[in-house]
């Protein structure tokens, strides 16, 4: 199929977008007030067109996918977040905890299917000992040495620091650093972005009280970056959150990414942004954007310099089914499309934006490739966190389906590994492209 032409929205439908469009074309950082206009305007097409401009400037007609496996080691959790359908209490029907034989079999199955990555998360199990987690990493690496382990959200890392008796409120980062260093030595390769939800105390206290707040979530990712581990970031939206709160969440993330990119040697552009935002007052890095013409994207080998960074933002729509908040409607498809476009525009220093097809649906992810997204994730196989439209935990798609969706959107499918390196493949055998 021929490559789709970039979206072109006529100027003047909403005059408020003109100044924002000029900033986007110049690769300048948008303000929170700009973000509010993007959410409020009736000119959704204009918002999508600006996101498409940025996406193509950064990635051309490339759209990424990978061959991966998801594994949940346990759904037993000490927390009871109102939006969560996943968690179970010990001895409750449906509760499970995987042993090492199961984990080994999953790793072998992943390799036999040609997967390059295993994505692992679970509940905050109150009874599993610390030793279980590094043993899980070693078991996977022994069974499948070439498999990239992307595992454990920031919430889980803080939990592990506590059960390992390394957590000190007076010096949180010390315990986090110990846990991440031990796990990295055992085989951990990168961190997923889950557990961020929405960085707002009001939302936190109503929807997931007891879970770590934004400062601790950011501590984990900051330390991971210092240790040379790349990470992702998420935002779970469309429940009791407000649009302004989503924008503040994005501002906190991009200031944290400024700090990571400064460590990698990127130069700032125009000083500081939002100095009065309490959650980012401690960030001393200058504003760093990747959306200007000629700015090189971070490369995976930068992690070898002991300096990691956020690779991708993954906006996740809330699904009410089965949770304590099932009386809520959840976001509309149009809100999902608008939010992923705004994420691309606001997070000007994140290399990638992922339309996670499991939670967006494959057809919506296809449309989102023209609204700022450049990645639709992978084959998945098993996913037990969220079930869209009554689906089961077996949520698998094929490489051909992913490639077809990307081509139907007018883009060129490129298989990647977890660090966004291009993969060349001969059946199940794969290697990194030179």
C-alpha positions as CSV (number, residue, x, y, z in Angstrom):
1,X,0.0,0.0,0.0
2,X,1.2,3.5,-0.7
3,X,2.4,5.6,2.2
4,X,-0.3,7.7,3.6
5,X,0.0,11.5,3.1
6,X,0.5,13.5,6.3
7,X,-2.7,14.9,7.7
8,X,-3.2,18.5,6.6
9,X,-5.8,20.5,8.5
10,X,-6.8,23.9,7.2
11,X,-5.8,26.8,9.4
12,X,-8.4,29.0,11.0
13,X,-11.1,26.5,12.2
14,X,-10.1,27.4,15.7
15,X,-7.9,30.6,15.8
16,X,-6.5,29.5,19.2
17,X,-4.6,26.7,17.5
18,X,-2.6,29.0,15.3
19,X,-0.1,30.0,17.9
20,X,0.1,26.4,19.1
21,X,0.7,25.3,15.5
22,X,3.6,27.8,15.2
23,X,5.2,26.4,18.3
24,X,4.8,22.8,17.1
25,X,6.3,23.6,13.7
26,X,9.3,25.3,15.5
27,X,9.7,22.4,17.9
28,X,9.0,24.5,20.9
29,X,7.6,23.3,24.2
30,X,3.9,23.7,24.8
31,X,2.5,25.0,28.0
32,X,-0.2,23.5,30.2
33,X,-2.5,26.2,28.9
34,X,-1.7,25.1,25.4
35,X,-2.6,21.6,26.4
36,X,-6.0,22.8,27.8
37,X,-6.8,24.4,24.4
38,X,-5.9,21.1,22.7
39,X,-8.4,19.3,24.9
40,X,-11.1,21.9,24.6
41,X,-11.1,22.7,20.9
42,X,-13.7,21.4,18.6
43,X,-11.0,21.2,15.9
44,X,-10.0,17.7,16.7
45,X,-8.7,17.3,13.2
46,X,-6.3,20.2,13.8
47,X,-4.9,18.5,16.9
48,X,-4.4,15.2,15.2
49,X,-2.7,16.9,12.3
50,X,-0.2,18.6,14.6
51,X,0.6,15.3,16.3
52,X,1.0,13.6,12.9
53,X,3.4,16.3,11.9
54,X,5.6,15.7,15.0
55,X,5.4,11.9,14.6
56,X,6.5,12.0,11.0
57,X,9.3,14.5,11.7
58,X,10.6,12.0,14.3
59,X,9.9,8.7,12.6
60,X,8.9,9.2,9.0
61,X,6.6,6.4,7.8
62,X,8.0,3.8,10.2
63,X,5.7,2.1,12.7
64,X,7.1,-0.4,15.2
65,X,5.9,-3.7,16.6
66,X,7.6,-6.5,18.4
67,X,7.2,-10.2,19.2
68,X,6.8,-10.4,22.9
69,X,5.2,-12.4,25.7
70,X,3.5,-11.1,28.8
71,X,3.6,-13.0,32.1
72,X,2.0,-12.2,35.5
73,X,3.9,-14.0,38.2
74,X,1.0,-13.5,40.7
75,X,-2.3,-11.6,41.0
76,X,-2.2,-11.7,44.8
77,X,-2.0,-8.1,46.0
78,X,-1.9,-6.2,49.3
79,X,-3.6,-3.2,47.6
80,X,-7.3,-2.9,46.6
81,X,-7.2,-0.2,43.9
82,X,-10.8,0.7,42.9
83,X,-10.0,0.7,39.2
84,X,-8.4,-2.7,39.2
85,X,-10.1,-5.9,38.2
86,X,-6.8,-7.9,38.3
87,X,-6.0,-8.2,42.0
88,X,-7.0,-11.1,44.3
89,X,-6.5,-11.7,48.0
90,X,-4.8,-14.9,49.2
91,X,-7.1,-17.9,49.0
92,X,-9.7,-15.9,47.1
93,X,-11.0,-17.8,44.0
94,X,-8.8,-17.1,41.0
95,X,-5.7,-16.2,43.0
96,X,-2.5,-17.6,41.7
97,X,1.3,-17.4,42.2
98,X,3.6,-19.0,39.7
99,X,6.5,-21.3,40.6
100,X,9.9,-21.4,38.9
101,X,8.9,-24.4,36.8
102,X,6.1,-22.4,35.3
103,X,8.3,-19.4,34.8
104,X,10.9,-21.5,33.1
105,X,8.3,-23.0,30.8
106,X,7.1,-19.6,29.9
107,X,10.6,-18.4,29.0
108,X,11.2,-21.4,26.8
109,X,7.8,-21.0,25.1
110,X,8.7,-17.4,24.4
111,X,11.9,-18.3,22.8
112,X,10.3,-21.0,20.8
113,X,7.7,-18.5,19.5
114,X,10.5,-16.2,18.4
115,X,9.9,-13.6,21.0
116,X,12.6,-11.0,21.8
117,X,11.0,-9.8,25.1
118,X,9.2,-11.0,28.2
119,X,7.1,-8.4,29.9
120,X,6.5,-9.3,33.6
121,X,4.4,-7.6,36.2
122,X,2.3,-8.8,39.2
123,X,0.5,-7.8,42.3
124,X,2.2,-6.6,45.5
125,X,2.3,-10.1,47.0
126,X,2.6,-9.7,50.8
127,X,4.0,-13.2,51.4
128,X,6.5,-13.9,48.7
129,X,10.1,-13.5,49.9
130,X,12.6,-11.1,48.3
131,X,14.6,-14.0,47.0
132,X,11.8,-15.0,44.7
133,X,12.3,-12.0,42.4
134,X,16.0,-12.3,41.5
135,X,15.5,-16.1,41.2
136,X,12.8,-15.4,38.7
137,X,15.2,-13.3,36.7
138,X,18.0,-15.9,36.8
139,X,15.5,-18.7,35.9
140,X,14.5,-16.8,32.8
141,X,18.0,-16.0,31.7
142,X,19.2,-19.6,32.2
143,X,16.3,-20.9,30.1
144,X,16.4,-18.1,27.5
145,X,19.6,-16.1,27.6
146,X,18.7,-13.9,24.7
147,X,15.3,-12.9,26.0
148,X,15.1,-9.2,27.2
149,X,13.4,-9.0,30.6
150,X,11.2,-5.9,31.0
151,X,9.8,-6.4,34.4
152,X,8.3,-4.9,37.6
153,X,6.6,-1.5,37.8
154,X,7.8,1.2,40.1
155,X,5.1,0.2,42.6
156,X,6.5,-3.3,42.7
157,X,10.1,-2.1,43.1
158,X,9.2,0.0,46.2
159,X,7.3,-3.0,47.6
160,X,10.4,-5.2,47.1
161,X,12.6,-2.6,48.9
162,X,10.2,-3.0,51.9
163,X,10.1,-6.8,52.0
164,X,13.9,-6.9,51.6
165,X,14.1,-4.5,54.6
166,X,16.1,-2.0,52.5
167,X,13.4,0.7,52.5
168,X,14.1,3.9,54.5
169,X,11.7,6.8,54.3
170,X,14.6,9.1,55.1
171,X,16.5,7.9,52.1
172,X,14.1,6.1,49.7
173,X,16.5,6.1,46.8
174,X,19.1,4.0,48.7
175,X,16.7,1.0,49.0
176,X,15.4,1.4,45.5
177,X,19.0,1.5,44.2
178,X,19.9,-1.7,46.1
179,X,16.8,-3.5,44.7
180,X,17.4,-2.4,41.1
181,X,21.1,-3.2,41.3
182,X,20.4,-6.7,42.5
183,X,17.8,-7.4,39.9
184,X,19.9,-6.0,37.2
185,X,22.7,-8.3,38.2
186,X,20.2,-11.2,38.1
187,X,19.0,-10.4,34.6
188,X,16.6,-7.4,34.6
189,X,17.1,-5.4,31.4
190,X,14.5,-2.6,31.6
191,X,11.4,-1.4,33.4
192,X,7.8,-1.0,32.2
193,X,5.9,2.1,32.8
194,X,2.9,0.8,34.8
195,X,1.7,2.1,38.1
196,X,1.9,5.8,37.3
197,X,-1.9,6.1,36.9
198,X,-2.4,9.9,37.2
199,X,0.1,12.0,39.2
200,X,-2.4,13.8,41.4
201,X,-3.1,13.5,45.1
202,X,-6.9,14.0,44.8
203,X,-7.1,11.2,42.2
204,X,-4.7,9.1,44.2
205,X,-6.7,9.2,47.4
206,X,-10.0,8.4,45.7
207,X,-9.0,5.7,43.3
208,X,-5.8,4.0,44.5
209,X,-5.1,5.1,48.1
210,X,-2.2,3.1,49.5
211,X,-0.3,2.9,46.2
212,X,2.9,5.0,46.0
213,X,2.6,8.6,45.0
214,X,4.3,10.3,42.1
215,X,7.5,11.2,44.0
216,X,8.3,7.6,44.7
217,X,7.3,6.5,41.2
218,X,9.7,9.0,39.8
219,X,12.4,8.0,42.3
220,X,12.4,4.5,40.9
221,X,12.7,5.7,37.3
222,X,15.3,8.2,38.2
223,X,17.5,5.6,39.9
224,X,16.9,3.1,37.0
225,X,18.1,5.7,34.6
226,X,21.2,6.4,36.7
227,X,21.9,2.6,36.6
228,X,21.6,2.6,32.8
229,X,18.2,1.0,32.6
230,X,15.7,2.4,30.1
231,X,12.1,2.6,31.2
232,X,8.7,3.4,29.9
233,X,5.9,5.6,31.3
234,X,2.1,5.3,31.4
235,X,-0.9,7.4,32.2
236,X,-4.2,5.7,33.1
237,X,-7.0,8.2,32.2
238,X,-10.7,8.4,31.8
239,X,-11.9,7.5,35.3
240,X,-12.2,10.3,38.0
241,X,-9.3,12.3,36.6
242,X,-9.7,15.6,35.0
243,X,-8.0,16.8,31.8
244,X,-5.9,19.4,33.6
245,X,-4.6,16.6,35.9
246,X,-3.5,14.6,32.8
247,X,-1.6,17.6,31.5
248,X,0.2,18.0,34.9
249,X,1.1,14.3,34.7
250,X,2.6,14.9,31.3
251,X,4.5,18.0,32.5
252,X,6.0,16.0,35.4
253,X,7.1,13.2,33.1
254,X,8.7,15.6,30.5
255,X,10.7,17.4,33.2
256,X,12.0,14.1,34.5
257,X,12.9,13.2,30.9
258,X,14.7,16.6,30.6
259,X,16.9,15.4,33.5
260,X,17.6,12.0,31.9
261,X,18.5,13.6,28.5
262,X,20.7,16.2,30.1
263,X,22.7,13.3,31.6
264,X,23.0,11.9,28.1
265,X,24.6,15.1,26.9
266,X,21.6,16.8,25.2
267,X,21.7,20.6,25.3
268,X,18.8,22.7,26.6
269,X,16.8,25.0,24.4
270,X,15.3,27.9,26.3
271,X,15.7,27.7,30.0
272,X,13.1,26.3,32.3
273,X,9.4,25.6,32.1
274,X,6.7,25.8,34.8
275,X,9.1,26.7,37.6
276,X,6.1,27.0,40.0
277,X,4.9,23.4,39.5
278,X,5.6,21.9,42.9
279,X,6.3,18.4,41.7
280,X,9.0,19.6,39.3
281,X,10.7,22.3,41.4
282,X,13.7,20.0,42.1
283,X,14.5,19.4,38.5
284,X,17.4,21.6,37.5
285,X,17.8,20.3,33.9
286,X,17.0,22.8,31.1
287,X,14.2,22.2,28.7
288,X,15.2,19.6,26.1
289,X,13.0,18.8,23.1
290,X,13.5,16.1,20.5
291,X,10.9,17.5,18.1
292,X,12.9,20.1,16.4
293,X,14.4,19.4,13.0
294,X,17.8,17.9,13.2
295,X,17.8,16.8,16.8
296,X,19.1,13.2,17.0
297,X,17.0,10.6,18.9
298,X,18.5,8.8,21.9
299,X,20.0,5.5,20.9
300,X,20.0,2.2,22.8
301,X,23.8,2.2,23.3
302,X,23.5,5.2,25.5
303,X,22.4,2.9,28.3
304,X,25.8,1.4,28.2
305,X,27.1,4.7,29.4
306,X,25.2,4.1,32.6
307,X,22.5,6.6,31.6
308,X,19.0,5.4,30.8
309,X,15.9,7.4,29.8
310,X,12.2,7.1,29.1
311,X,11.7,5.4,25.8
312,X,7.9,5.7,25.3
313,X,4.7,7.1,26.8
314,X,1.7,4.7,26.8
315,X,-1.6,6.3,27.3
316,X,-4.0,3.7,28.8
317,X,-7.8,4.2,28.8
318,X,-9.7,3.1,31.9
319,X,-12.1,0.2,31.5
320,X,-14.7,0.0,34.2
321,X,-15.9,-3.5,33.8
322,X,-15.4,-5.6,36.9
323,X,-13.8,-2.9,39.1
324,X,-15.2,-0.9,42.0
325,X,-15.6,2.0,39.5
326,X,-17.7,0.1,37.0
327,X,-20.4,2.7,37.4
328,X,-18.2,5.1,35.4
329,X,-18.4,5.2,31.6
330,X,-14.7,5.3,30.8
331,X,-13.3,7.4,27.9
332,X,-14.8,7.6,24.4
333,X,-12.9,6.6,21.3
334,X,-12.6,10.2,20.4
335,X,-11.2,11.0,23.8
336,X,-8.7,8.2,23.3
337,X,-7.6,9.6,20.0
338,X,-7.3,13.1,21.2
339,X,-5.4,12.0,24.3
340,X,-2.8,10.1,22.4
341,X,-2.3,13.1,20.0
342,X,-1.9,15.4,23.0
343,X,0.6,13.1,24.6
344,X,2.7,13.3,21.4
345,X,2.5,17.1,21.4
346,X,3.1,17.7,25.1
347,X,5.8,15.0,25.6
348,X,8.2,16.6,23.2
349,X,11.2,14.8,24.6
350,X,9.9,11.2,24.6
351,X,11.2,9.4,21.5
352,X,8.1,7.1,21.1
353,X,4.4,7.1,21.7
354,X,2.7,3.7,21.9
355,X,-0.9,2.8,21.0
356,X,-1.1,-0.3,23.1
357,X,-3.5,-2.4,21.0
358,X,-4.6,-4.6,23.9
359,X,-6.3,-1.6,25.6
360,X,-7.0,0.6,22.5
361,X,-8.0,-2.3,20.2
362,X,-6.1,-3.1,17.1
363,X,-8.4,-1.1,14.8
364,X,-8.1,2.0,17.0
365,X,-4.3,1.6,17.3
366,X,-4.2,1.6,13.5
367,X,-6.0,5.0,13.4
368,X,-3.7,6.3,16.2
369,X,-0.7,5.8,13.9
370,X,-1.9,8.9,12.1
371,X,-2.5,10.7,15.4
372,X,1.0,10.7,16.9
373,X,1.7,7.1,17.8
374,X,4.6,5.2,16.1
375,X,4.3,1.9,18.0
376,X,1.5,-0.6,18.5
377,X,3.3,-3.1,20.8
378,X,3.5,-6.8,20.0
379,X,2.0,-10.2,19.8
380,X,1.4,-10.4,23.6
381,X,-0.3,-13.9,23.9
382,X,-1.4,-13.6,27.5
383,X,-2.6,-10.4,29.2
384,X,-4.4,-10.6,32.5
385,X,-4.5,-7.0,33.6
386,X,-7.4,-5.6,31.5
387,X,-9.9,-7.4,29.3
388,X,-11.5,-5.3,26.7
389,X,-15.1,-6.1,25.6
390,X,-15.3,-9.4,27.5
391,X,-12.1,-10.8,26.1
392,X,-10.2,-13.5,28.0
393,X,-6.6,-13.6,29.3
394,X,-5.6,-15.1,26.0
395,X,-5.2,-12.0,24.0
396,X,-2.9,-12.8,21.1
397,X,-2.4,-11.3,17.7
398,X,-0.1,-12.4,14.9
399,X,2.8,-10.7,13.3
400,X,0.8,-10.7,10.0
401,X,-2.1,-8.9,11.7
402,X,0.2,-6.3,13.2
403,X,2.0,-5.8,9.8
404,X,-1.3,-5.6,8.0
405,X,-2.7,-3.0,10.4
406,X,0.4,-0.8,10.0
407,X,0.3,-1.1,6.2
408,X,-3.4,-0.3,6.1
409,X,-2.7,2.9,8.0
410,X,-0.1,3.7,5.3
411,X,3.0,3.1,7.2
412,X,6.0,0.7,6.9
413,X,6.1,-2.0,9.6
414,X,9.4,-2.4,11.4
415,X,10.0,-5.1,14.0
416,X,11.9,-3.8,17.0
417,X,13.4,-5.2,20.1
418,X,12.6,-3.7,23.5
419,X,15.2,-0.9,23.0
420,X,13.8,0.0,19.6
421,X,16.7,-1.6,17.7
422,X,15.6,-3.0,14.3
423,X,15.3,-6.8,14.2
424,X,16.0,-9.0,11.2
425,X,14.4,-12.4,11.2
426,X,14.6,-15.8,9.6
427,X,11.6,-17.6,11.0
428,X,12.1,-17.8,14.8
429,X,15.7,-17.0,14.5
430,X,16.4,-13.2,14.8
431,X,19.3,-10.8,15.0
432,X,19.7,-7.1,15.4
433,X,20.0,-5.2,12.1
434,X,23.4,-3.7,11.5
